[in-house]
Amino acid sequence: QVQLVESGGGLVQAGGSLRLSCAASGSIFSRIPVGWYRQAPGKQREGVAVITSGGSTNYADSVKGRFTISRDNAKNTVYLQMNSLSPDDTAVYYCNVRWSSVDYWGQGTQVTVSS
């Protein structure tokens, strides 16, 4: 079983930055990939970034060069540093892991970018 808790969301002006955190319980967390997803009002949930257990990363085209995903396995935490935010980044952000064919999600954290 894995429990995920996101934090760090808030209201920021366009061009600003936020750092999201995803804290996890469970000893397997450090050994599996972790992803960040987001869901804007009226839209489907979309993948934003993923990091493997070894630290390899991949990003959605829409956030490349602006967002950075990282992990601290000693703290069982994954981060999403978001820079140069735009109103299009407004969404609820979720972290996700898949373990034994089961998807685990946190409760999400709201990010609102004002123009």
Steps between C-alpha positions, in 0.01 A plus 500: 500500500622850412362827631583824322458855630554799274574851624637831379221622277359850515427820313781657301527766233599415146876465474529385857617172650374231734649178633268209558583210729369146503571319825447126505468221748614151416845349466460434127469867406870547435504203261224602261433782254294795618295725277337840527168554327263793480134555429361836396127578528309328222805315373637151529784421737833522320852389577747775583824331601637167617815393680635147522658342805839576344420864441426500127234753411247568227273799447193600307587733214293775658725520807844416362756758599273644770431210740750276674415176677736363763496253786655456841474131577629549854195716566260294287412821319474610139500864400374700203669835457284716276642819350368755250145403588216607272121496546496184284675320787201554729382158614487254786833319508523136609786263554465137400673168538408161364582195711385145436272624222325742736505876447539710813409869501528779751220742578647766272616856553348800325721725291346824378693738276356848455565709191 
